[in-house]
């Protein structure tokens, strides 16, 4: 009897909970319609926030375009007296463009983009109707720029290496010689057309590269002897091509972790004696890569950068141009990873008499000054903050203008600010300090710069500043979002919480629906991207961000995003959490972030937490259900790199290490698929050549064999993406069904507006 009472009490509690959820449920057709209409209503509602800046140094003016109440306006500003004027007569231009288009075009709704003024301001280029055009301001004439003048080239697939064996012929600086490769060896030919062979050991399996580098004095030649690797092809089936009925088989050269890499042997040739000088390769074994061979201006030596396989040793190597002796000028050796793809910076001062180099050796990314022999003269920047980018090195004044984040202790540590400092680390000048994320556009002599800054909760301000002192010379524009706010759009909230260690601040944002009611309980959805190569929470003011988070919130959710440990742009220790541990994904910090927000805001329901992401975010979103099912209940994973052994080499070996160790399996969603709990939707495009589609299919194979329930959307013809419009629809439906607890309404997708079926 007691057991029956307990049973009925439990049943009643479940019923009451369901009643409570249903009473406040959204996810109705009107919510879908509002969410879809929200996208259109948000557009073109942020005024006086210029972009497209261009300094016209020939006239001491600068150009920008901006949206105002009457449309897009194009402006020129005099940088001396700060007067503004229209960049051109927009009505006159509209008449000329209307004649070209054979339809009426209005002056402040010009269907053009990519406007670029000439330095003297007499003409500008623009894009219209998928073509490039030029406009002469004085004559008001438009002329098409031919395709040949555009110099547009197809960059090719990212996995393809530059051709080492081709018919490239490279002339010496003095014009006396031409270098080329013949029968896998290096040859030169002079004006007499007599070929002279410089190397004799080239072969099909180990050949000399046609990317040769002449010394400036034309007396020396350097190139690499290459031992090639075998390509790793992945195959894609285009099931529904537009060009034919039958499917098309495609392939890509796609190196994966553990695959063999080409190995380079730098080689030096002396032209006068026609001799090859041996170069010691003992310090550059097990290469991940060698950079190009660059000669010093005085021809005394050439340099290259060496990245050892595994990314734990990175060096600058100098080769003597006379005897071939090798010297390491800079040598980085770390226990985890050297972040070569995101934080490396090098500048050779006075033809290599000194080198400016960035390193995280003291726990933060900073600049160091080396002498010509590879000895550190001094640390240039220092502190518990991050040097983000060098803008300008002035060798004469021995100063550096750079971007950094985290120096201003009371601000968001990701906000970029601008600074100036001397080579010896003295004389730090703060060029910007305002509470916002700054972006600067300098004039050619770096005497002035345009500074724009904003936050996700504060529209953009635009200033003109002195680049020596940071003094504000003129307040140019103040962004206005009043019209955006009238739509019901709510500004995201900047939110911080302590991470897993109870000390480190984790920064993120919270987005609420336009009809937000604090008396309701809202499910929480996290948008995740946790790639160690960067940080990802937006910092600039915008109407929405990748993932259409505001639209998603409209269906009845609180949407959050944060940067957990393992992402970049904080300390080295913060970053190193990702080392050989991508499954971590910053989840211990993310969970604390959401719990802290829910503690402050009781309307956030931590019993109903969903998550979605794309690519590395696709890996993490599924990983949330595999490794943290006690917290995350629903996940949508798009284009996921679910096993780091299946994904691209450069990205995964950098964070997961080389050689391939057990950590790869530990982080694999494939190997851990049997642990699945909660509701899962996988989305995959058949032509994804960023992440091998087989990665998702292998997850599905393991889920099927483990008899796990899941949903799967396969999109023919689609590449690496969140799933397109249809994927967006299915993702929203999935969250509505499994987090709000109602069946999504029957509706059709028409011109991006939800319309109920009859």
C-alpha positions as CSV (number, residue, x, y, z in Angstrom):
1,X,0.0,0.0,0.0
2,X,2.8,2.4,0.9
3,X,4.6,1.5,-2.4
4,X,1.4,2.4,-4.2
5,X,1.1,5.7,-2.5
6,X,4.7,6.5,-3.3
7,X,4.1,5.5,-6.9
8,X,1.0,7.8,-7.2
9,X,2.8,10.7,-5.5
10,X,5.6,10.4,-8.1
11,X,3.1,10.2,-10.9
12,X,1.4,13.3,-9.6
13,X,4.7,15.2,-9.3
14,X,5.6,14.3,-12.9
15,X,2.1,15.4,-14.0
16,X,2.3,18.7,-12.2
17,X,5.8,19.3,-13.6
18,X,4.5,18.6,-17.1
19,X,1.5,20.9,-16.5
20,X,3.8,23.6,-15.3
21,X,6.0,23.2,-18.4
22,X,3.0,23.1,-20.8
23,X,1.4,26.2,-19.1
24,X,4.4,28.3,-19.9
25,X,5.3,26.5,-23.2
26,X,6.1,28.5,-26.3
27,X,7.2,26.8,-29.5
28,X,3.8,27.6,-31.0
29,X,3.2,28.7,-34.6
30,X,3.0,32.4,-33.6
31,X,6.4,32.0,-31.9
32,X,7.9,30.5,-35.1
33,X,6.5,33.2,-37.2
34,X,7.8,35.9,-34.8
35,X,11.2,34.2,-34.8
36,X,11.4,34.2,-38.6
37,X,10.1,37.7,-39.0
38,X,12.5,38.8,-36.3
39,X,15.4,38.4,-38.7
40,X,14.0,40.8,-41.2
41,X,12.9,43.3,-38.5
42,X,16.4,43.4,-37.1
43,X,18.0,44.5,-40.3
44,X,19.2,48.0,-41.1
45,X,18.3,49.4,-37.7
46,X,21.7,50.4,-36.4
47,X,22.6,53.9,-37.4
48,X,25.8,56.0,-37.4
49,X,28.2,53.1,-37.1
50,X,30.6,53.6,-40.0
51,X,32.6,50.9,-41.8
52,X,34.7,50.5,-44.9
53,X,37.3,53.0,-43.8
54,X,39.9,54.1,-46.3
55,X,42.6,56.8,-45.9
56,X,43.1,59.0,-49.0
57,X,46.6,60.0,-48.1
58,X,47.0,62.0,-51.3
59,X,44.3,64.4,-49.9
60,X,44.7,64.0,-46.1
61,X,41.2,62.7,-46.0
62,X,39.5,59.5,-45.1
63,X,36.4,57.8,-46.4
64,X,33.7,55.7,-44.7
65,X,30.1,54.6,-45.4
66,X,27.4,54.3,-42.8
67,X,23.7,53.7,-42.4
68,X,21.5,56.6,-41.4
69,X,17.8,57.2,-41.2
70,X,17.6,57.9,-44.9
71,X,19.8,55.1,-46.0
72,X,23.5,54.5,-46.7
73,X,25.7,57.6,-46.9
74,X,29.2,57.9,-48.1
75,X,31.4,60.4,-46.3
76,X,34.8,62.1,-46.6
77,X,36.4,63.7,-43.6
78,X,39.4,66.1,-43.7
79,X,41.9,64.8,-41.1
80,X,43.3,68.3,-40.4
81,X,40.2,70.5,-39.9
82,X,37.8,67.6,-39.4
83,X,35.2,68.9,-41.8
84,X,32.8,66.4,-43.3
85,X,31.4,66.2,-46.8
86,X,29.6,63.8,-49.1
87,X,32.2,61.6,-50.8
88,X,30.3,62.0,-54.1
89,X,26.9,63.3,-55.3
90,X,24.8,60.2,-54.6
91,X,21.8,61.4,-56.6
92,X,24.1,62.0,-59.6
93,X,25.6,58.5,-59.1
94,X,22.1,56.9,-58.8
95,X,21.1,58.4,-62.1
96,X,24.2,57.0,-63.8
97,X,23.7,53.6,-62.2
98,X,19.9,53.6,-63.1
99,X,20.8,54.1,-66.8
100,X,23.3,51.2,-66.6
101,X,20.8,48.9,-64.7
102,X,17.8,50.0,-66.8
103,X,15.8,50.4,-63.7
104,X,15.3,53.2,-61.1
105,X,17.8,53.2,-58.3
106,X,17.5,55.6,-55.4
107,X,20.4,57.7,-54.0
108,X,20.4,56.3,-50.5
109,X,19.6,52.7,-51.3
110,X,22.4,52.0,-53.8
111,X,22.7,48.2,-54.5
112,X,26.5,48.4,-54.4
113,X,29.2,47.2,-52.1
114,X,33.0,47.2,-51.7
115,X,33.4,50.9,-52.4
116,X,37.1,51.7,-52.6
117,X,38.4,55.3,-53.3
118,X,41.6,56.1,-55.1
119,X,44.2,58.0,-53.0
120,X,43.4,61.3,-54.8
121,X,39.7,60.9,-54.4
122,X,38.9,61.4,-58.1
123,X,37.3,58.0,-58.6
124,X,36.2,54.8,-56.8
125,X,35.6,51.2,-57.6
126,X,32.5,49.3,-56.5
127,X,30.8,45.9,-57.0
128,X,27.4,45.7,-58.7
129,X,25.6,42.8,-60.3
130,X,28.6,40.5,-59.6
131,X,30.9,42.8,-61.6
132,X,33.6,45.3,-60.8
133,X,33.0,48.9,-61.9
134,X,34.8,52.3,-61.7
135,X,33.1,55.7,-61.2
136,X,34.7,58.9,-62.2
137,X,33.5,61.5,-59.7
138,X,33.9,64.6,-61.9
139,X,32.4,63.2,-65.1
140,X,29.8,61.0,-63.4
141,X,30.7,58.1,-65.7
142,X,30.6,54.4,-64.8
143,X,32.9,52.0,-66.6
144,X,33.2,48.2,-66.2
145,X,36.6,46.9,-65.2
146,X,37.4,43.8,-67.2
147,X,37.9,40.5,-65.5
148,X,41.5,40.4,-66.6
149,X,42.2,43.6,-64.6
150,X,40.6,42.1,-61.5
151,X,43.4,39.5,-61.1
152,X,41.1,37.1,-59.4
153,X,42.6,33.6,-59.0
154,X,41.2,30.4,-57.6
155,X,43.2,29.7,-54.4
156,X,42.4,26.0,-54.8
157,X,41.7,23.5,-52.1
158,X,43.4,24.1,-48.8
159,X,44.8,20.6,-48.6
160,X,46.8,20.9,-51.8
161,X,50.4,21.7,-51.6
162,X,52.1,24.2,-54.0
163,X,53.6,22.4,-57.0
164,X,57.3,21.7,-56.3
165,X,57.9,20.3,-59.8
166,X,56.9,22.6,-62.5
167,X,58.4,24.6,-65.4
168,X,59.0,27.7,-63.2
169,X,62.0,29.7,-64.3
170,X,63.4,32.3,-62.0
171,X,65.6,35.0,-63.2
172,X,68.5,36.3,-61.0
173,X,68.3,39.9,-59.7
174,X,71.0,41.0,-62.1
175,X,69.3,39.4,-65.0
176,X,72.3,37.3,-66.0
177,X,71.0,33.9,-65.0
178,X,67.8,31.9,-65.0
179,X,67.4,29.0,-62.6
180,X,65.1,26.0,-63.3
181,X,64.7,22.3,-62.5
182,X,65.4,19.7,-65.1
183,X,65.5,15.9,-64.5
184,X,64.8,16.7,-60.8
185,X,68.0,18.8,-60.5
186,X,69.0,22.4,-60.3
187,X,70.2,24.1,-63.5
188,X,71.0,27.6,-64.5
189,X,71.3,29.1,-68.0
190,X,72.9,32.4,-69.1
191,X,72.6,34.7,-72.1
192,X,74.6,32.2,-74.1
193,X,71.8,29.6,-73.6
194,X,74.3,27.1,-72.3
195,X,72.7,25.1,-69.5
196,X,74.9,24.4,-66.4
197,X,73.9,21.7,-63.9
198,X,74.4,22.6,-60.2
199,X,73.0,19.5,-58.5
200,X,73.4,15.9,-59.4
201,X,71.6,13.8,-56.8
202,X,68.0,14.7,-57.6
203,X,65.5,11.9,-58.4
204,X,61.8,11.3,-58.7
205,X,61.7,10.2,-55.1
206,X,63.9,13.1,-53.8
207,X,63.9,16.1,-56.1
208,X,64.8,19.7,-55.9
209,X,62.0,22.3,-55.6
210,X,61.4,24.8,-58.4
211,X,60.7,27.4,-55.7
212,X,64.3,28.7,-55.8
213,X,65.5,31.8,-54.1
214,X,68.3,34.0,-55.5
215,X,70.5,36.1,-53.2
216,X,70.2,39.9,-53.9
217,X,73.8,39.9,-55.2
218,X,72.9,37.1,-57.6
219,X,75.9,35.1,-56.5
220,X,74.1,32.5,-54.5
221,X,71.0,30.3,-55.0
222,X,69.0,28.4,-52.4
223,X,66.2,25.9,-52.7
224,X,65.0,22.7,-50.9
225,X,65.6,19.1,-51.8
226,X,62.2,17.5,-51.2
227,X,61.4,14.0,-50.1
228,X,57.7,13.9,-51.0
229,X,54.9,12.2,-49.1
230,X,52.0,10.2,-50.3
231,X,48.7,12.1,-50.7
232,X,45.7,11.0,-48.5
233,X,42.6,11.2,-50.5
234,X,39.1,11.5,-49.1
235,X,36.1,10.8,-51.3
236,X,32.8,12.6,-51.6
237,X,29.8,11.5,-53.5
238,X,27.7,14.4,-55.0
239,X,24.4,12.5,-55.1
240,X,22.4,15.2,-56.9
241,X,24.5,17.3,-59.2
242,X,22.9,20.0,-61.4
243,X,25.1,19.1,-64.4
244,X,24.0,15.5,-64.9
245,X,21.6,12.8,-63.6
246,X,24.2,10.4,-62.3
247,X,26.2,11.0,-59.1
248,X,29.7,12.5,-59.3
249,X,32.7,11.1,-57.3
250,X,34.9,13.8,-55.9
251,X,38.2,13.6,-54.1
252,X,40.4,15.9,-52.0
253,X,44.0,15.6,-50.8
254,X,43.4,15.7,-47.0
255,X,46.2,14.9,-44.7
256,X,45.1,13.5,-41.3
257,X,47.0,13.1,-38.0
258,X,49.8,10.6,-38.3
259,X,50.1,10.8,-42.1
260,X,53.6,11.2,-43.6
261,X,54.7,14.7,-44.5
262,X,57.2,15.9,-47.1
263,X,60.7,16.5,-45.7
264,X,62.9,19.4,-46.9
265,X,66.7,19.7,-47.1
266,X,67.8,23.3,-47.6
267,X,70.5,23.5,-50.3
268,X,73.0,26.3,-51.1
269,X,74.7,26.8,-54.5
270,X,77.5,29.2,-55.3
271,X,77.1,30.6,-58.8
272,X,80.7,31.7,-59.6
273,X,82.2,28.3,-58.7
274,X,79.1,26.3,-59.7
275,X,79.4,24.4,-56.4
276,X,76.8,23.0,-54.0
277,X,77.6,23.7,-50.3
278,X,76.3,21.1,-47.8
279,X,73.8,22.5,-45.2
280,X,73.6,20.7,-41.9
281,X,70.1,19.4,-41.4
282,X,70.6,17.9,-37.9
283,X,68.6,20.6,-36.2
284,X,65.5,20.3,-38.5
285,X,64.6,16.7,-38.4
286,X,61.0,15.4,-38.2
287,X,59.6,18.5,-39.9
288,X,56.0,19.5,-39.8
289,X,57.0,22.4,-42.0
290,X,59.8,24.7,-43.2
291,X,58.9,28.2,-44.3
292,X,60.3,29.8,-47.5
293,X,64.0,30.5,-47.8
294,X,64.5,34.3,-47.4
295,X,67.9,36.0,-48.1
296,X,69.3,38.8,-46.1
297,X,69.5,42.0,-48.0
298,X,73.3,42.0,-48.0
299,X,73.3,38.3,-49.2
300,X,75.3,37.2,-46.2
301,X,72.8,34.5,-45.2
302,X,69.3,33.1,-45.7
303,X,66.7,32.2,-43.0
304,X,63.8,30.0,-42.6
305,X,61.4,28.9,-39.8
306,X,61.3,25.3,-38.7
307,X,58.2,23.8,-37.1
308,X,59.0,20.3,-35.6
309,X,56.3,17.7,-36.0
310,X,54.1,17.9,-32.8
311,X,54.5,21.8,-32.6
312,X,56.6,21.7,-29.4
313,X,59.7,23.0,-31.0
314,X,59.8,26.0,-33.3
315,X,62.9,27.9,-34.4
316,X,64.3,30.5,-36.7
317,X,67.3,29.1,-38.5
318,X,70.0,31.1,-40.4
319,X,72.2,29.6,-43.0
320,X,75.5,31.3,-43.8
321,X,75.6,32.1,-47.5
322,X,79.3,31.3,-47.9
323,X,80.0,28.1,-46.0
324,X,76.5,26.8,-45.3
325,X,76.9,26.8,-41.5
326,X,73.7,26.7,-39.5
327,X,72.7,28.9,-36.5
328,X,69.5,28.9,-34.5
329,X,68.5,32.5,-33.9
330,X,65.3,31.8,-31.9
331,X,64.4,28.5,-30.4
332,X,61.0,27.8,-28.7
333,X,60.7,24.5,-26.9
334,X,57.5,24.0,-24.9
335,X,55.9,21.1,-23.0
336,X,52.5,21.5,-24.6
337,X,52.2,23.4,-27.9
338,X,53.7,26.4,-29.5
339,X,50.7,28.2,-30.9
340,X,52.3,28.8,-34.3
341,X,49.0,29.3,-36.1
342,X,47.6,32.0,-33.9
343,X,50.3,33.8,-31.9
344,X,53.6,33.7,-33.7
345,X,55.1,37.0,-34.7
346,X,58.5,37.9,-36.2
347,X,60.0,41.1,-37.4
348,X,63.7,41.3,-38.5
349,X,65.1,44.7,-37.6
350,X,67.8,46.3,-39.8
351,X,68.2,43.2,-42.0
352,X,68.4,40.8,-39.1
353,X,70.7,42.7,-36.8
354,X,67.9,42.3,-34.3
355,X,64.7,40.2,-34.2
356,X,61.3,41.0,-32.6
357,X,59.7,37.8,-31.6
358,X,56.5,36.8,-29.7
359,X,56.5,34.0,-27.1
360,X,54.4,32.7,-24.2
361,X,57.5,31.6,-22.2
362,X,56.5,33.7,-19.1
363,X,52.9,32.5,-19.2
364,X,51.5,35.3,-21.4
365,X,52.0,36.1,-25.0
366,X,54.6,38.9,-25.2
367,X,57.3,40.5,-27.4
368,X,61.0,39.9,-27.0
369,X,64.0,41.6,-28.7
370,X,66.9,39.4,-29.8
371,X,70.3,40.3,-31.1
372,X,71.8,38.9,-34.4
373,X,73.3,35.9,-32.6
374,X,70.0,34.7,-31.1
375,X,70.5,36.2,-27.6
376,X,67.6,37.9,-25.9
377,X,68.4,41.5,-25.3
378,X,65.2,42.3,-23.4
379,X,61.6,41.5,-23.0
380,X,59.6,44.3,-24.7
381,X,56.1,43.8,-23.3
382,X,55.3,42.2,-19.9
383,X,52.4,41.6,-17.6
384,X,49.4,39.4,-17.0
385,X,47.8,40.3,-20.3
386,X,48.1,39.3,-23.9
387,X,49.9,40.9,-26.8
388,X,47.5,40.2,-29.6
389,X,49.0,41.7,-32.8
390,X,51.8,44.1,-33.9
391,X,50.4,46.9,-36.0
392,X,53.6,48.8,-36.8
393,X,57.4,48.6,-36.1
394,X,59.2,51.9,-36.6
395,X,62.9,51.0,-36.9
396,X,64.0,54.6,-36.9
397,X,62.2,55.6,-33.7
398,X,62.5,52.1,-32.3
399,X,58.9,52.0,-31.3
400,X,56.1,49.4,-31.8
401,X,52.4,50.0,-32.1
402,X,50.5,46.9,-31.0
403,X,47.1,45.5,-30.0
404,X,46.7,43.9,-26.6
405,X,43.9,42.6,-24.4
406,X,43.6,42.3,-20.6
407,X,45.9,45.2,-19.6
408,X,42.9,47.3,-18.5
409,X,42.1,45.3,-15.4
410,X,38.5,46.5,-14.9
411,X,37.4,45.7,-18.4
412,X,36.5,42.6,-20.3
413,X,40.0,40.8,-20.7
414,X,39.2,40.1,-24.4
415,X,38.7,43.7,-25.4
416,X,41.4,44.8,-27.9
417,X,43.1,48.1,-27.0
418,X,46.0,49.9,-28.7
419,X,49.4,50.8,-27.3
420,X,52.8,52.1,-28.2
421,X,56.1,51.0,-26.6
422,X,59.8,51.4,-27.2
423,X,62.0,48.5,-28.3
424,X,63.6,48.3,-24.8
425,X,60.2,48.0,-23.1
426,X,60.0,51.6,-21.8
427,X,57.7,54.4,-22.6
428,X,54.4,52.5,-22.8
429,X,51.7,54.8,-24.2
430,X,48.0,53.8,-24.0
431,X,46.4,54.9,-27.3
432,X,43.0,53.6,-26.3
433,X,41.4,52.8,-22.9
434,X,37.7,53.2,-23.3
435,X,35.4,50.3,-22.2
436,X,34.9,48.5,-25.5
437,X,36.5,46.4,-28.2
438,X,38.6,48.6,-30.3
439,X,39.5,48.5,-34.0
440,X,42.0,51.0,-35.5
441,X,42.6,52.1,-39.0
442,X,45.9,54.1,-39.3
443,X,47.0,56.5,-42.0
444,X,50.1,55.7,-44.0
445,X,52.6,57.6,-41.8
446,X,50.9,56.3,-38.5
447,X,50.4,59.8,-37.2
448,X,46.6,59.5,-36.8
449,X,44.1,56.7,-36.7
450,X,40.4,56.1,-36.8
451,X,39.2,54.3,-33.7
452,X,35.9,52.4,-33.6
453,X,34.8,50.6,-30.4
454,X,31.7,49.0,-29.1
455,X,30.4,46.3,-26.8
456,X,27.6,43.7,-27.3
457,X,25.5,46.0,-25.1
458,X,26.7,49.4,-26.4
459,X,26.6,50.7,-30.0
460,X,29.8,51.8,-31.8
461,X,31.6,55.1,-31.2
462,X,33.9,56.4,-33.9
463,X,36.8,58.7,-33.1
464,X,39.8,60.3,-34.8
465,X,42.9,60.1,-32.6
466,X,46.5,61.1,-32.5
467,X,48.7,58.0,-32.9
468,X,51.5,59.4,-30.8
469,X,49.5,60.1,-27.7
470,X,46.1,58.6,-28.2
471,X,44.5,62.0,-27.8
472,X,41.0,62.3,-29.2
473,X,41.1,64.8,-32.1
474,X,37.5,64.5,-33.1
475,X,34.4,62.5,-32.1
476,X,33.1,61.5,-35.5
477,X,30.0,59.4,-35.0
478,X,27.9,57.9,-32.2
479,X,26.0,54.7,-33.1
480,X,22.3,54.6,-32.5
481,X,20.2,51.4,-32.0
482,X,16.9,53.0,-30.9
483,X,15.1,51.6,-34.0
484,X,16.5,48.2,-33.3
485,X,15.3,48.3,-29.7
486,X,11.8,49.3,-30.9
487,X,11.5,45.9,-32.6
488,X,11.6,44.2,-29.2
489,X,15.1,43.1,-29.7
490,X,16.9,42.9,-26.3
491,X,20.6,43.6,-25.9
492,X,22.6,40.6,-24.8
493,X,23.8,40.7,-21.2
494,X,27.5,40.4,-20.5
495,X,27.9,37.8,-17.8
496,X,30.9,36.5,-15.9
497,X,31.3,33.6,-13.5
498,X,34.1,31.8,-11.8
499,X,35.5,28.8,-13.6
500,X,36.3,25.3,-12.4
501,X,39.1,26.6,-10.2
502,X,36.9,29.0,-8.3
503,X,39.2,31.9,-9.3
504,X,39.3,32.4,-13.0
505,X,36.7,34.6,-14.6
506,X,34.8,33.0,-17.5
507,X,33.2,35.6,-19.8
508,X,30.1,35.2,-21.9
509,X,26.7,36.5,-22.7
510,X,23.0,35.8,-22.1
511,X,20.3,36.4,-24.7
512,X,16.6,36.6,-23.9
513,X,13.5,36.6,-26.1
514,X,11.7,39.8,-27.0
515,X,8.7,38.7,-25.0
516,X,10.8,37.7,-22.0
517,X,8.8,37.2,-18.8
518,X,10.8,36.8,-15.6
519,X,7.9,34.9,-14.0
520,X,8.3,32.0,-16.4
521,X,10.8,29.1,-16.5
522,X,13.0,29.0,-19.6
523,X,15.0,26.1,-20.9
524,X,18.7,27.1,-21.6
525,X,20.5,26.5,-24.9
526,X,24.2,27.0,-25.2
527,X,25.9,27.7,-28.5
528,X,29.4,26.2,-28.3
529,X,32.6,26.6,-30.3
530,X,35.6,25.7,-28.2
531,X,38.4,25.5,-30.7
532,X,41.8,26.3,-29.1
533,X,42.8,28.6,-32.0
534,X,40.8,31.6,-30.8
535,X,38.1,32.9,-28.5
536,X,34.5,33.1,-29.8
537,X,32.0,35.1,-27.7
538,X,31.2,38.2,-29.8
539,X,32.6,41.5,-28.4
540,X,31.2,44.0,-30.9
541,X,27.7,45.4,-31.1
542,X,25.6,43.6,-33.7
543,X,21.9,42.7,-34.2
544,X,22.7,39.0,-34.1
545,X,25.6,36.6,-34.3
546,X,26.5,33.3,-35.9
547,X,24.0,30.7,-35.0
548,X,21.0,33.2,-35.2
549,X,20.9,33.2,-31.4
550,X,18.3,36.0,-31.0
551,X,16.0,34.2,-33.4
552,X,16.4,30.9,-31.5
553,X,15.6,32.7,-28.2
554,X,12.3,33.9,-29.7
555,X,10.9,30.3,-29.5
556,X,11.1,30.4,-25.7
557,X,14.7,29.9,-24.7
558,X,17.5,31.6,-22.8
559,X,20.5,31.3,-25.0
560,X,24.1,31.6,-23.7
561,X,27.6,31.5,-25.0
562,X,30.9,31.6,-23.1
563,X,34.6,31.0,-23.6
564,X,35.8,28.3,-21.3
565,X,39.3,27.2,-20.5
566,X,41.2,25.7,-23.4
567,X,40.3,28.6,-25.7
568,X,42.8,31.3,-26.7
569,X,43.6,34.9,-25.8
570,X,44.1,34.4,-22.1
571,X,47.1,33.0,-20.2
572,X,49.1,30.1,-21.4
573,X,47.8,28.0,-18.5
574,X,44.2,28.9,-19.5
575,X,45.0,27.8,-23.1
576,X,46.9,24.6,-22.1
577,X,43.8,22.9,-20.7
578,X,43.1,21.8,-24.3
579,X,46.4,20.0,-24.7
580,X,45.7,16.4,-25.7
581,X,42.3,16.8,-24.2
582,X,39.9,18.4,-26.7
583,X,37.0,16.5,-25.1
584,X,37.3,18.8,-22.1
585,X,35.8,21.6,-24.3
586,X,35.9,23.9,-21.3
587,X,32.8,22.1,-20.0
588,X,33.6,22.3,-16.3
589,X,33.7,26.1,-16.8
590,X,30.7,26.2,-19.0
591,X,28.6,24.3,-16.5
592,X,29.7,26.6,-13.7
593,X,28.9,29.6,-15.9
594,X,25.3,28.4,-16.5
595,X,24.8,27.4,-12.9
596,X,25.9,30.8,-11.7
597,X,23.6,32.6,-14.2
598,X,20.7,30.4,-13.0
599,X,21.5,31.2,-9.4
600,X,21.2,34.8,-10.2
601,X,18.2,34.4,-12.5
602,X,15.8,31.8,-11.2
603,X,13.9,31.8,-14.5
604,X,16.8,29.8,-16.1
605,X,15.9,26.1,-15.8
606,X,19.1,24.0,-15.4
607,X,17.1,20.8,-15.6
608,X,16.5,21.6,-19.3
609,X,19.8,22.5,-20.9
610,X,20.5,22.0,-24.6
611,X,23.6,22.7,-26.7
612,X,24.5,23.0,-30.3
613,X,27.6,23.8,-32.4
614,X,29.2,23.3,-35.8
615,X,32.6,21.7,-36.8
616,X,34.7,21.6,-33.6
617,X,31.5,22.9,-32.0
618,X,29.8,19.8,-33.5
619,X,32.3,17.6,-31.7
620,X,31.8,19.5,-28.4
621,X,28.0,19.5,-28.6
622,X,27.8,15.7,-29.0
623,X,30.6,15.4,-26.4
624,X,28.3,17.2,-23.9
625,X,25.9,14.3,-24.0
626,X,28.7,11.7,-23.9
627,X,30.8,13.2,-21.1
628,X,28.4,15.5,-19.2
629,X,24.9,13.9,-19.5
630,X,24.1,14.9,-15.9
631,X,23.8,18.5,-17.1
632,X,23.2,18.6,-20.9
633,X,20.0,16.8,-22.0
634,X,19.6,17.8,-25.7
635,X,22.3,18.4,-28.4
636,X,22.3,19.3,-32.1
637,X,25.7,18.6,-33.7
638,X,26.5,19.9,-37.2
639,X,29.5,18.9,-39.4
640,X,31.3,17.6,-36.3
641,X,35.0,16.5,-36.3
642,X,34.0,13.7,-34.0
643,X,37.3,11.9,-34.0
644,X,40.5,13.9,-34.1
645,X,42.3,11.2,-36.0
646,X,39.7,11.6,-38.8
647,X,40.1,15.4,-39.1
648,X,42.7,17.7,-40.7
649,X,46.3,17.2,-39.6
650,X,47.4,20.8,-39.0
651,X,44.5,21.6,-36.6
652,X,44.4,18.4,-34.6
653,X,48.1,17.6,-34.2
654,X,48.6,21.1,-32.9
655,X,46.3,20.5,-30.0
656,X,46.3,16.7,-29.6
657,X,50.0,16.1,-30.2
658,X,52.2,13.8,-32.3
659,X,52.8,10.9,-32.4
660,X,49.2,9.7,-32.1
661,X,48.6,8.6,-28.5
662,X,45.7,7.2,-26.4
663,X,44.5,10.7,-25.9
664,X,42.9,10.7,-29.4
665,X,40.7,7.7,-28.5
666,X,39.8,9.2,-25.1
667,X,38.5,12.4,-26.8
668,X,36.8,10.5,-29.6
669,X,33.0,10.7,-29.9
670,X,33.2,7.6,-32.0
671,X,35.0,5.5,-29.4
672,X,32.6,6.9,-26.7
673,X,29.4,6.9,-28.7
674,X,28.1,4.0,-26.6
675,X,27.8,6.4,-23.6
676,X,25.1,8.5,-25.3
677,X,22.4,9.8,-23.0
678,X,19.8,12.4,-23.8
679,X,18.4,13.5,-27.2
680,X,20.7,13.9,-30.2
681,X,20.3,15.3,-33.7
682,X,23.3,15.0,-36.1
683,X,23.4,17.2,-39.2
684,X,25.8,16.5,-42.1
685,X,26.3,17.8,-45.6
686,X,27.4,15.2,-48.1
687,X,30.1,17.5,-49.7
688,X,31.8,18.6,-46.5
689,X,35.5,18.9,-47.4
690,X,36.5,20.7,-44.2
691,X,35.7,17.8,-42.0
692,X,35.6,14.3,-43.5
693,X,31.9,13.3,-43.6
694,X,33.0,9.8,-42.6
695,X,33.6,11.1,-39.1
696,X,29.9,11.6,-38.6
697,X,29.1,8.3,-40.3
698,X,31.4,6.5,-37.9
699,X,29.5,8.0,-35.0
700,X,26.3,6.8,-36.5
701,X,27.8,3.3,-37.0
702,X,28.6,3.1,-33.3
703,X,25.3,4.5,-32.1
704,X,23.4,1.9,-34.2
705,X,25.5,-0.9,-32.9
706,X,25.0,0.3,-29.3
707,X,21.2,0.4,-30.1
708,X,21.0,4.2,-29.2
709,X,18.2,6.4,-30.3
710,X,19.1,9.5,-32.2
711,X,18.0,11.7,-35.2
712,X,20.0,12.4,-38.3
713,X,19.7,15.0,-41.1
714,X,21.8,14.4,-44.2
715,X,21.7,17.3,-46.7
716,X,22.6,16.5,-50.3
717,X,25.0,19.0,-52.0
718,X,25.8,20.8,-48.8
719,X,29.3,21.5,-47.6
720,X,30.6,22.4,-44.2
721,X,27.8,24.2,-42.4
722,X,25.2,24.4,-39.7
723,X,22.7,22.8,-42.1
724,X,21.4,25.7,-44.1
725,X,17.8,26.9,-43.8
726,X,16.4,23.4,-43.5
727,X,18.9,22.5,-40.9
728,X,18.0,25.6,-38.9
729,X,14.3,24.6,-39.1
730,X,15.1,21.0,-37.8
731,X,17.4,22.3,-35.1
732,X,14.7,24.7,-33.8
733,X,12.1,21.9,-33.9
734,X,14.3,19.5,-32.1
735,X,14.9,22.0,-29.2
736,X,11.2,22.9,-29.0
737,X,10.2,19.2,-28.8
738,X,12.8,18.0,-26.4
739,X,13.4,21.1,-24.2
740,X,10.0,22.9,-24.1
741,X,8.1,19.6,-24.3
742,X,5.6,20.3,-27.1
743,X,5.4,19.0,-30.6
744,X,6.6,21.6,-33.1
745,X,3.7,23.0,-35.2
746,X,3.2,21.9,-38.8
747,X,4.5,24.7,-40.9
748,X,6.3,25.3,-44.2
749,X,9.4,27.4,-44.9
750,X,8.6,30.2,-47.3
751,X,10.8,33.2,-48.0
752,X,12.3,32.7,-44.5
753,X,8.9,33.2,-42.8
754,X,7.0,30.5,-41.0
755,X,3.6,30.0,-42.5
756,X,1.0,27.5,-41.1
757,X,-0.1,24.7,-43.3
758,X,-3.8,24.8,-44.3
